[in-house]
């Protein structure tokens, strides 16, 4: 199983954000920051991107990328623990 980084930015938040969050929350996930999540899935980055694309407007940005160990960051202990448990080794 892979862990994917989902990071987004909406110029004007609204129902589109709710739709995007609904998709994210359907997976095992952890919130990394206001507009960033890590999700655990067997699906490919392109598949996840295509699921989320209809929620995007013209002024929204979305990145879906694969995360692997090692990682570094100033994150909370629960986030660090979740990533340590779920990320694969390179």
WOZIKA-V321190 format. One line per field, one symbol per residue. burial: 1 if it has 9 or more other C-alpha atoms within 8 Angstrom, else 0. A space follows every 10 residues. Layout:
BEGIN
burial=???
END
This chain:
BEGIN
burial=0111111101 0000011011 0011001011 1100011111 1000100110 0100110001 0111011110 0000000011 0100001000
END
